[in-house]
Amino acid sequence: MILIAFVLVSVLSLVIIAATRNHRQMNTVCISQALIFAALAVYIALFEQVPVVSFLVGSQYFFIDHLGLFEVLIATIIFACAAVYARGYIGGLLESGELEKGSLKLFYAAWVLLLLVIVLAFCSDNLALFWIFAEMTTIISAMLIAILSARENIDAAIKYIFVASVSMLFAFVGFIFLFEISRVYIGTGTLNWTVLMQHAAGFSPGMMIASFALVFIGFAAKSGIFPFHTWLPEAHAKAPSAVSAILSGVLLNVGIYGIIRMYAIVHQTTAVATIAPMIAVFGILTIGIAAFSMIPQKNLKKLVAFSSVENMGIMLVGLAISTPVALFWVLFHIMAHSLTKASLFFSSGILHRQYRSRFSSDAADEIKDVFRLQPLAAWGIILGGLAIIGMPPFPIFFSEFFIMLQLGAISLWVLAVILVLLFIAAAALGYFVLTTFTQVSEPESLSDIIPYQTPASMKIPIIFLLALLLLVGIVLPAGGMEFLNQIVTELKF
């Protein structure tokens, strides 16, 4: 069975990591794990009848539908790119002493476990199992944040665990509510998503509102939604850049995925009339808080992190519109955001190695002569910045355009507010790049600045992701569009 293959590959990876002390060998294991996972996901997409049901623990607790497979494909692509990037980046951290050699096995073991747990979360039919795996991603990813020899990293990891785990307790209570709803209206209590979707139309709207509100708190924290976003900028800024790419490109998707699954159940009931405006308000507030928080930022990775918060808000607004077209472009936006944000964090990681900022990212006044010293990273930030603010021909342009088009059919006033907020966020990012990347050193000090010799392993993922973004934005593959339509159909929108 395919899920067993995921587990066996991960166990073998852990055994090899435990048996070696060589950084390159550990890194190769992580690259191999991600590529094998990606190959398995592609095999499922091409040759299996999706949804794929896997019988484990005597019941249908796991399955792979188009939504889960979509998220697994995104996760494996980002993890593969991040693992390639980590070969050079983590090597640099070892040389500089920012990462202790004694922590290397723990780092790569946590890396392997994190990918496995994320895949199992996306393949869980049972919402209780999904909750468990989602919580495990918090603990394991916090280890990757705290792995560096810096107090700030430990503080950021603790804050992340506290906010996310406390909020997830509300989600746990919400799932208990949902179980009781199913017991009353189905006759047998269940948290299997497929069963709940079949019977959701008969559920009590009032109870569903209560259940969704509690679950939303938990997964809003996981995805950095206001007001539970406070952990995100620090965690993403302090983490090693390879880890930051995973946090923004994959981990945030776990939270949004949970909200989408729960909202699909609510969408089958009359409770959606109450829930949709609620999540729309949270989405607008999230965009607004992120946009205004980006204005004073002097730290590149924090700026990129607040951009992630903004994009989570866009996804919520799109979901609240509750039309098949809006959901389609929300899914498209999830993919585009993940690829874009990974490329941005990879580029900022090169600048970190060049300028060796004590902030584990890059203070604006420290970045000088960037086009002379690190032209690829500079263009990576510029192109990634254009992509993330939704400039054509990058994919986010299309998702934002069609989500806003759907929103305009409902409320022109709300559309106007969101467009202003998006403009503020874009202007903040553009101003930072313009003022920072045009700074030059004094002529007499130019000879003292030595360019960091960026390993090829740190360049390849940036080039690959930007090329992939342009390809998707220009071509808009028909097969991918049909795949997203299958998700919309399965979610019964």
C-alpha positions as CSV (number, residue, x, y, z in Angstrom):
1,M,0.0,0.0,0.0
2,I,1.2,3.5,-0.9
3,L,0.9,4.9,2.7
4,I,3.1,2.0,4.0
5,A,5.6,2.9,1.3
6,F,5.7,6.5,2.6
7,V,6.4,5.2,6.1
8,L,9.0,2.6,5.0
9,V,11.0,5.1,3.0
10,S,11.0,7.5,6.0
11,V,12.1,4.7,8.4
12,L,14.9,3.7,6.1
13,S,15.9,7.4,5.9
14,L,16.1,7.7,9.6
15,V,18.2,4.5,9.9
16,I,20.7,5.9,7.4
17,I,20.9,9.2,9.1
18,A,21.5,7.5,12.5
19,A,24.3,5.4,10.9
20,T,26.3,8.2,9.3
21,R,28.0,11.4,10.5
22,N,28.5,12.8,7.0
23,H,26.5,16.0,6.3
24,R,26.3,15.3,2.6
25,Q,25.1,11.8,3.1
26,M,22.3,13.0,5.5
27,N,21.3,15.7,3.0
28,T,21.3,13.2,0.1
29,V,18.9,11.0,2.2
30,C,16.5,13.9,2.7
31,I,16.6,14.8,-1.0
32,S,15.9,11.2,-1.9
33,Q,13.0,10.9,0.5
34,A,11.3,14.0,-1.0
35,L,11.9,12.8,-4.6
36,I,10.6,9.3,-3.8
37,F,7.5,10.8,-2.1
38,A,7.0,13.1,-5.1
39,A,7.3,10.1,-7.5
40,L,4.7,8.2,-5.4
41,A,2.3,11.2,-5.6
42,V,2.8,11.5,-9.3
43,Y,2.2,7.7,-9.7
44,I,-1.1,8.1,-7.7
45,A,-2.2,11.0,-9.9
46,L,-1.5,9.2,-13.2
47,F,-2.2,5.6,-12.5
48,E,-4.5,5.2,-9.5
49,Q,-8.2,5.8,-9.2
50,V,-8.5,8.8,-7.0
51,P,-9.8,8.9,-4.2
52,V,-7.6,6.0,-3.1
53,V,-8.8,4.3,0.1
54,S,-6.2,2.7,2.3
55,F,-7.4,0.2,5.0
56,L,-5.3,0.6,8.1
57,V,-6.1,0.0,11.8
58,G,-9.2,-2.0,10.7
59,S,-11.1,1.0,9.3
60,Q,-11.0,3.7,6.7
61,Y,-8.9,6.2,8.6
62,F,-6.8,7.2,5.6
63,F,-7.6,8.1,2.1
64,I,-6.1,10.1,-0.7
65,D,-8.4,12.4,-2.7
66,H,-7.5,15.1,-5.1
67,L,-7.2,17.8,-2.4
68,G,-4.9,15.7,-0.3
69,L,-2.8,14.6,-3.3
70,F,-2.6,18.3,-4.4
71,E,-1.2,19.3,-1.0
72,V,1.2,16.3,-1.0
73,L,2.6,17.3,-4.5
74,I,3.2,20.8,-3.3
75,A,4.8,19.6,-0.1
76,T,7.2,17.2,-1.8
77,I,8.3,19.7,-4.4
78,I,9.1,22.3,-1.7
79,F,10.8,19.8,0.5
80,A,12.9,18.5,-2.4
81,C,14.0,22.0,-3.3
82,A,14.6,22.9,0.3
83,A,16.7,19.8,0.8
84,V,18.9,20.6,-2.2
85,Y,19.2,24.2,-0.9
86,A,20.1,22.9,2.5
87,R,23.2,21.1,1.2
88,G,25.0,24.4,0.8
89,Y,23.1,26.5,3.3
90,I,23.4,24.1,6.3
91,G,27.1,23.5,5.3
92,G,27.6,27.2,5.7
93,L,25.9,27.3,9.1
94,L,28.2,24.5,10.3
95,E,31.3,26.3,9.1
96,S,30.2,29.5,10.8
97,G,29.3,27.8,14.1
98,E,25.7,28.9,13.9
99,L,24.7,25.2,13.8
100,E,26.6,22.8,16.1
101,K,27.8,19.5,14.5
102,G,26.2,17.6,17.3
103,S,22.8,18.9,16.3
104,L,23.1,17.7,12.7
105,K,21.5,14.3,13.1
106,L,18.6,15.8,15.1
107,F,18.1,18.4,12.3
108,Y,17.9,15.9,9.5
109,A,15.9,13.3,11.5
110,A,13.4,16.1,12.3
111,W,13.4,17.0,8.6
112,V,12.5,13.4,7.5
113,L,9.8,13.1,10.2
114,L,8.3,16.4,9.3
115,L,7.7,15.5,5.7
116,L,6.3,12.1,6.7
117,V,3.9,13.6,9.3
118,I,2.7,16.3,6.8
119,V,2.0,13.6,4.1
120,L,0.1,11.5,6.7
121,A,-1.9,14.6,7.7
122,F,-3.0,15.3,4.1
123,C,-3.9,11.6,3.7
124,S,-6.1,11.4,6.8
125,D,-9.8,10.8,6.3
126,N,-10.4,10.8,10.1
127,L,-10.3,14.4,11.4
128,A,-9.0,13.2,14.8
129,L,-6.0,11.7,13.1
130,F,-5.5,14.8,11.1
131,W,-5.5,16.8,14.3
132,I,-2.9,14.6,15.8
133,F,-0.6,14.8,12.8
134,A,-1.2,18.6,12.6
135,E,0.0,18.9,16.2
136,M,3.0,16.8,15.5
137,T,4.0,19.1,12.7
138,T,4.1,22.0,15.3
139,I,6.4,20.1,17.6
140,I,8.8,18.9,14.9
141,S,8.9,22.2,13.0
142,A,9.6,24.0,16.3
143,M,12.7,21.8,16.7
144,L,13.9,22.9,13.3
145,I,13.4,26.5,14.3
146,A,15.2,26.1,17.6
147,I,18.1,24.1,16.2
148,L,20.4,27.1,15.7
149,S,22.7,28.1,18.6
150,A,20.8,31.3,19.4
151,R,18.5,32.3,22.2
152,E,16.2,34.2,19.8
153,N,15.5,30.9,17.9
154,I,14.5,29.1,21.1
155,D,12.2,32.0,22.1
156,A,10.6,32.0,18.6
157,A,10.1,28.2,18.8
158,I,8.5,28.4,22.3
159,K,6.1,31.2,21.2
160,Y,5.2,29.2,18.1
161,I,4.4,26.1,20.2
162,F,2.4,28.0,22.8
163,V,0.2,29.9,20.3
164,A,-0.3,27.0,17.9
165,S,-0.8,24.3,20.5
166,V,-3.1,26.3,22.8
167,S,-5.2,27.3,19.8
168,M,-5.3,23.7,18.6
169,L,-7.0,22.7,21.9
170,F,-10.0,24.7,20.7
171,A,-10.0,22.7,17.5
172,F,-9.9,19.5,19.5
173,V,-13.0,20.6,21.4
174,G,-14.6,21.5,18.1
175,F,-14.0,18.0,16.7
176,I,-15.6,16.6,19.9
177,F,-18.7,18.8,19.1
178,L,-18.6,17.4,15.5
179,F,-18.4,13.9,16.7
180,E,-21.5,14.4,18.9
181,I,-23.3,16.0,16.0
182,S,-22.6,12.9,13.9
183,R,-23.7,10.6,16.7
184,V,-27.0,12.4,17.0
185,Y,-27.8,12.8,13.3
186,I,-26.2,9.7,11.8
187,G,-26.7,7.3,14.7
188,T,-23.0,6.4,15.0
189,G,-20.4,8.9,16.0
190,T,-17.7,9.4,13.4
191,L,-15.0,11.9,12.4
192,N,-14.4,10.4,9.0
193,W,-14.6,13.3,6.6
194,T,-16.1,11.3,3.8
195,V,-18.9,10.0,6.0
196,L,-19.6,13.5,7.5
197,M,-19.8,14.9,3.9
198,Q,-22.5,12.4,3.0
199,H,-24.7,13.3,6.0
200,A,-23.8,17.0,6.6
201,A,-27.0,18.4,5.0
202,G,-29.0,17.1,8.0
203,F,-26.7,18.5,10.7
204,S,-27.9,21.2,13.1
205,P,-26.8,24.7,11.9
206,G,-26.4,26.0,15.4
207,M,-24.1,23.1,16.4
208,M,-22.2,23.3,13.2
209,I,-21.5,27.0,13.8
210,A,-20.2,26.3,17.3
211,S,-18.1,23.4,16.0
212,F,-16.6,25.3,13.1
213,A,-15.8,28.4,15.2
214,L,-13.7,26.2,17.6
215,V,-12.0,24.3,14.9
216,F,-11.3,27.6,13.0
217,I,-9.4,29.0,16.1
218,G,-7.0,26.1,16.0
219,F,-6.3,26.0,12.3
220,A,-6.3,29.8,12.0
221,A,-3.3,29.8,14.4
222,K,-1.6,27.1,12.3
223,S,-2.0,29.2,9.2
224,G,-1.1,32.6,10.6
225,I,-4.6,34.2,10.5
226,F,-5.3,37.3,12.6
227,P,-5.3,37.5,15.6
228,F,-3.4,34.2,16.0
229,H,-0.5,35.3,13.6
230,T,1.8,36.7,16.2
231,W,4.2,33.7,16.2
232,L,4.7,33.7,12.4
233,P,7.0,36.6,11.7
234,E,9.5,35.7,14.4
235,A,9.5,32.0,13.7
236,H,9.9,32.5,9.9
237,A,12.6,35.2,10.4
238,K,14.7,33.3,13.0
239,A,14.5,29.8,11.4
240,P,17.3,28.8,8.9
241,S,16.1,29.9,5.5
242,A,15.7,26.3,4.3
243,V,13.3,25.8,7.2
244,S,11.6,29.1,6.6
245,A,10.7,28.0,3.1
246,I,9.1,24.9,4.5
247,L,7.2,26.8,7.2
248,S,5.7,29.3,4.7
249,G,5.4,27.0,1.7
250,V,4.1,23.9,3.4
251,L,3.3,24.2,7.1
252,L,0.8,27.1,6.6
253,N,-1.0,24.9,4.1
254,V,-1.8,22.4,6.9
255,G,-3.9,25.1,8.6
256,I,-5.6,26.3,5.5
257,Y,-6.2,22.6,4.5
258,G,-7.9,22.0,7.8
259,I,-10.1,25.1,7.4
260,I,-11.1,24.0,3.8
261,R,-12.0,20.5,5.0
262,M,-14.2,21.8,7.8
263,Y,-15.7,24.5,5.6
264,A,-16.7,21.9,3.0
265,I,-18.8,20.2,5.7
266,V,-20.3,23.5,6.8
267,H,-21.0,24.4,3.1
268,Q,-23.5,21.5,3.0
269,T,-25.6,23.1,5.8
270,T,-27.5,26.3,6.2
271,A,-24.8,27.4,8.7
272,V,-22.7,28.6,5.8
273,A,-24.8,31.8,5.7
274,T,-23.3,32.7,9.1
275,I,-19.9,31.2,8.7
276,A,-19.0,32.7,5.4
277,P,-19.2,36.4,6.6
278,M,-17.3,35.4,9.7
279,I,-14.3,34.1,7.8
280,A,-14.5,37.0,5.3
281,V,-14.1,39.4,8.2
282,F,-11.1,37.5,9.5
283,G,-9.6,37.4,6.0
284,I,-10.0,41.2,5.6
285,L,-8.5,41.9,9.0
286,T,-5.6,39.5,8.3
287,I,-4.8,41.3,5.0
288,G,-5.0,44.7,6.7
289,I,-2.8,43.8,9.7
290,A,-0.2,42.3,7.4
291,A,-0.2,45.2,5.0
292,F,0.3,47.8,7.7
293,S,2.9,45.6,9.5
294,M,4.9,45.5,6.3
295,I,5.3,49.3,6.1
296,P,7.9,49.8,8.9
297,Q,9.8,46.5,8.4
298,K,13.6,46.7,8.1
299,N,14.1,43.0,8.1
300,L,13.8,41.1,4.9
301,K,12.6,37.8,6.2
302,K,10.1,39.4,8.5
303,L,8.8,41.4,5.5
304,V,8.4,38.2,3.5
305,A,6.8,36.5,6.6
306,F,4.1,39.2,6.9
307,S,3.5,38.8,3.2
308,S,2.6,35.2,4.0
309,V,0.0,36.4,6.5
310,E,-1.4,38.7,3.9
311,N,-1.8,35.8,1.4
312,M,-3.5,33.6,4.1
313,G,-6.1,36.4,4.4
314,I,-6.6,36.4,0.6
315,M,-7.3,32.7,0.7
316,L,-9.9,33.1,3.5
317,V,-11.7,35.8,1.6
318,G,-11.8,33.6,-1.5
319,L,-13.1,30.7,0.5
320,A,-15.8,32.9,2.1
321,I,-17.1,33.8,-1.4
322,S,-18.3,30.1,-1.5
323,T,-18.5,29.7,-5.2
324,P,-16.9,26.9,-7.3
325,V,-14.9,29.5,-9.3
326,A,-13.6,31.2,-6.1
327,L,-12.6,27.9,-4.5
328,F,-10.8,26.9,-7.7
329,W,-8.7,30.1,-7.6
330,V,-8.1,29.7,-3.9
331,L,-6.5,26.3,-4.6
332,F,-4.5,27.8,-7.4
333,H,-3.4,30.6,-5.0
334,I,-2.2,28.0,-2.5
335,M,0.1,26.4,-5.0
336,A,1.3,29.8,-6.4
337,H,2.0,31.2,-2.9
338,S,3.9,28.1,-1.8
339,L,6.3,28.1,-4.8
340,T,6.8,31.9,-4.7
341,K,7.4,32.1,-0.9
342,A,9.9,29.2,-1.0
343,S,11.9,31.0,-3.7
344,L,11.9,34.3,-1.7
345,F,13.2,32.6,1.4
346,F,15.9,30.8,-0.6
347,S,17.0,34.1,-2.0
348,S,17.0,35.8,1.4
349,G,19.1,33.0,2.7
350,I,21.9,33.8,0.3
351,L,21.8,37.4,1.5
352,H,22.0,36.1,5.0
353,R,25.2,34.2,4.2
354,Q,26.6,37.3,2.4
355,Y,26.0,39.9,5.1
356,R,26.0,37.5,8.1
357,S,23.3,39.6,9.9
358,R,23.0,38.9,13.6
359,F,19.2,38.8,13.1
360,S,19.4,35.5,11.2
361,S,18.0,37.5,8.3
362,D,18.9,40.8,6.9
363,A,18.6,44.3,8.3
364,A,18.0,46.8,5.6
365,D,21.0,49.0,6.3
366,E,23.4,46.1,6.1
367,I,22.5,45.2,2.5
368,K,24.8,47.1,0.1
369,D,26.2,46.4,-3.4
370,V,23.8,43.5,-3.7
371,F,23.8,43.3,-7.5
372,R,27.6,43.2,-7.5
373,L,27.9,40.7,-4.6
374,Q,24.9,38.4,-5.1
375,P,23.1,39.2,-8.4
376,L,21.1,35.9,-8.4
377,A,19.7,36.5,-4.9
378,A,18.9,40.1,-5.8
379,W,17.0,39.1,-8.9
380,G,15.4,36.3,-7.0
381,I,14.0,38.8,-4.5
382,I,12.9,41.2,-7.2
383,L,11.2,38.5,-9.4
384,G,9.8,36.8,-6.3
385,G,8.5,40.1,-5.0
386,L,6.8,40.8,-8.3
387,A,5.2,37.3,-8.2
388,I,4.0,37.6,-4.6
389,I,2.3,41.0,-5.2
390,G,0.4,39.5,-8.2
391,M,2.1,41.0,-11.2
392,P,1.6,39.2,-14.6
393,P,2.6,36.7,-15.9
394,F,3.1,35.1,-12.5
395,P,0.4,32.8,-11.2
396,I,-0.7,34.9,-8.3
397,F,-1.9,37.5,-10.7
398,F,-4.6,35.1,-12.0
399,S,-5.7,33.8,-8.7
400,E,-6.0,37.3,-7.1
401,F,-7.7,38.7,-10.2
402,F,-10.4,36.0,-10.4
403,I,-11.0,36.0,-6.6
404,M,-11.4,39.8,-6.7
405,L,-13.7,39.4,-9.7
406,Q,-15.9,37.0,-7.8
407,L,-15.8,39.4,-4.7
408,G,-16.8,42.3,-6.9
409,A,-20.0,40.5,-7.8
410,I,-20.9,40.4,-4.1
411,S,-19.7,43.8,-2.7
412,L,-17.9,46.5,-4.5
413,W,-17.1,48.3,-1.2
414,V,-15.4,45.2,0.3
415,L,-13.5,44.8,-3.0
416,A,-12.3,48.4,-2.9
417,V,-11.1,48.0,0.7
418,I,-9.1,44.9,-0.1
419,L,-7.6,46.4,-3.2
420,V,-6.4,49.4,-1.2
421,L,-4.8,47.0,1.4
422,L,-3.2,44.9,-1.3
423,F,-1.8,48.1,-2.8
424,I,-0.3,49.1,0.6
425,A,1.3,45.7,0.9
426,A,2.7,45.8,-2.6
427,A,4.0,49.4,-2.0
428,A,5.7,48.4,1.3
429,L,7.5,45.5,-0.4
430,G,8.5,47.6,-3.4
431,Y,9.8,50.4,-1.3
432,F,11.9,48.1,0.8
433,V,13.5,46.5,-2.3
434,L,14.0,49.8,-4.0
435,T,15.6,51.6,-1.1
436,T,17.7,48.6,0.1
437,F,19.0,47.2,-3.2
438,T,20.2,50.6,-4.4
439,Q,22.5,51.1,-1.4
440,V,26.2,51.1,-2.3
441,S,29.3,51.1,-0.2
442,E,31.9,53.8,0.0
443,P,34.4,53.5,-2.8
444,E,37.4,53.0,-0.4
445,S,35.6,50.1,1.3
446,L,34.7,48.1,-1.9
447,S,37.8,46.0,-1.8
448,D,37.1,44.9,1.8
449,I,33.8,43.2,0.9
450,I,34.3,39.7,-0.4
451,P,31.4,38.1,-2.3
452,Y,30.1,34.9,-0.6
453,Q,30.7,32.0,-2.9
454,T,27.2,30.7,-3.2
455,P,27.1,26.9,-3.8
456,A,25.3,25.7,-6.8
457,S,22.9,23.8,-4.6
458,M,21.6,27.1,-3.2
459,K,21.2,28.6,-6.7
460,I,19.4,25.7,-8.5
461,P,16.2,25.7,-6.3
462,I,15.7,29.5,-6.9
463,I,16.1,29.2,-10.7
464,F,13.9,26.1,-10.8
465,L,11.0,27.6,-8.8
466,L,11.0,30.9,-10.7
467,A,11.1,29.0,-14.0
468,L,8.2,26.8,-12.7
469,L,6.2,29.9,-11.7
470,L,6.7,31.5,-15.1
471,L,5.7,28.3,-16.8
472,V,2.5,27.9,-14.8
473,G,1.7,31.6,-15.2
474,I,2.2,31.6,-19.0
475,V,0.9,28.2,-19.9
476,L,-1.8,27.5,-17.3
477,P,-1.6,23.7,-18.0
478,A,-4.9,22.2,-18.9
479,G,-4.2,19.0,-16.9
480,G,-3.6,21.1,-13.8
481,M,-6.8,23.0,-14.3
482,E,-8.8,19.8,-14.6
483,F,-7.1,18.5,-11.4
484,L,-8.3,21.6,-9.5
485,N,-11.8,21.2,-10.9
486,Q,-11.8,17.6,-9.5
487,I,-11.1,19.0,-6.1
488,V,-13.9,21.5,-6.3
489,T,-16.3,18.7,-7.3
490,E,-15.2,16.5,-4.4
491,L,-15.7,19.3,-2.0
492,K,-19.2,19.7,-3.3
493,F,-19.1,23.4,-3.9
